[in-house]
């Protein structure tokens, strides 16, 4: 299976949009009462946090998560 690059900004944005869907589904199902304007702050906060997550992910060194260090650096064998 081919691996793909992880995008934390898309994950955060998707989770907040899912949260908005759950809030409105609960309102439609009668579990609670949600005002019509509740989606705007949730979506805006989600987009802001997604941007922060994407920016932090973008500025970190690419080889930081690998135990061997940066890509292309090979450790000597015993």
Protein Blocks (a to p, Z undefined) as FASTA:
>chain_A
ZZddddfklmmmmmmmmmmmmmmmmmmnopaccdfklmmmmmmmmmmmmmmmmmmmmmpc
fklmpmnlpehiacddZZ
